[in-house]
Amino acid sequence: MPDLAALQKVLDALFPGLLGVRLTEVTADRVVAEMDVRPELCTTGGVLHGGAHMAFADTLGAVGTVVNLGPGKRTTTTDSSTKFIASAKAGTRVTGISRALHRGRTTMVWQTEIRGADGRLCAVVTQTQLVLEAPPGAA
């Protein structure tokens, strides 16, 4: 079982921490997190910026891949496709549920549904993560 607190600590110090991503569940085939829709993450009209949707989903797929990596491996996103369905208004919270579609030796594919506070589907993001050898001496 992945250490949720340790993963959250890593995220908090990086870009996902700026977004306010909060992990609530992490398993080998599913990652769930929340993010408050703050005004500084919005575009005109007070709705969550598309890039914030994408960064939120990318974070969840990357976390899912990281917990599946073998020793001496690292990952990077190679492809991401986003379908925007509905907006999320400032002052609300979105939830992302990322599920593994494929967990292979060299690639992993994750699909993330982002839903508004009312449960309405806001976006669907499918991403491919490449599994790479970590550089010598990398932690």
N, C-alpha and C positions, 0 to 999 in steps of 0.2 A: 504494500500500500504506500503510495507516494506521501511524503511529508508535506502536507498542505501549508503549514506555517513557514517552512523553509522555502518553498516555492514562492509564497506571497512576499517574503522578505526580499528575494531576488527581484521580483517584479517591482516592488515599491521603490527601489533605487534606480529604476530605468524608466523609459518612456511610458510603459503601462502604468507606472506609479503616478505619472503626471496626468494620465487619463482618469485615474481613480479606479482601475480595474481591481475588483475584489473576488478572488477565487472562493467558491463555496463547495465545490466537489471536484476531485481529480481522481480518475481511475485510468487504467490502461486503454480503455476505449471510449471514455467520455470525460469532458471537462465542462464545468458549469461556472459561470461568473456573473457578477452584477457590475453595473456602472451607472452612476448618477448622470443625468443629462444636465450638465451645468451650462450656463450661458456662454462661457468661453469655449465650449465644445460645439457651439451651434453656428449655423449660417443665418442669413436673413430670414426673418419670419419666426425666429426662436425655435428652430428644429435642429436636431442632431445632424452635424455635418457628415456628408458621405464618407469622408476620410476617417472620421472618428469611428463610424460603423466598421470600416475596413480594418483599421488598426486594432480595434477590439477583437474582431474575429481572428485576425492574424495572430494575435497574442494567444488566443485559446488553442488554435491549431498547433502553434509552436510548443506550447506547454504540453499538449498531448503527445507530440512527437518526442520531446525531451524525456518524458517519463518512460518512453519505450526504447530509448537508445541503449545500445550496448556500450561496454567500456571503450574508451578511446574514440568515441563518435561525437559528432556535433551535427547541427542542422541549419538549413537556410530555406526560406520560401523561394520556390522557382516560378510559381504560377498562382494567381488568385483571380477568381471571377465572382463579382458581386451582382446580385439582383435586388434592387430596391423595390419594396412593396408598399410601405407606408412610413409616415414620419413618426418621430418620437419628440415630444415637446419638452422644452426646457422646464426644469422643475420636477421631471418624472425620473423613473429609473428603467433601464433596459436590462434584460437578462439574456445572456448568450449560452446556448447549449451546443457544444461541438462534439460531433461523433466521428469516430474513425470509420472511413469507408474502405481503407486499405492500409495495412501495416506491414510493409515489405522490408526487405533487406536494404534496398537502396532508395526507396521512396515511401512516403506515407501520404495519404490523402484524407483530409478532414473536411467535413461539412458543418457549418455553423449556422444555426437559426438564431436571429436576434429578435426578441419580442419585447413589446412595450409593457408598461405596468398593467395594462388591461388584458394582456395575453395576445394582443394582435401581432401578427407577423410583420416585422419592419424590413428585414433583409435576410437573404440567404447567401452565404459566402462559401465557395468551395475552393480549397487551396491544396497545392501539392508542396510537400516538404522534401527536400533532397537530404539524404543521409550521407555525411562526409566523414572522412578521417579527421580527427582533431590534430592540430599541429603538435609536434613534439613539445612536451613541457606544459601544454595547456591544461588548465584545471577543469 
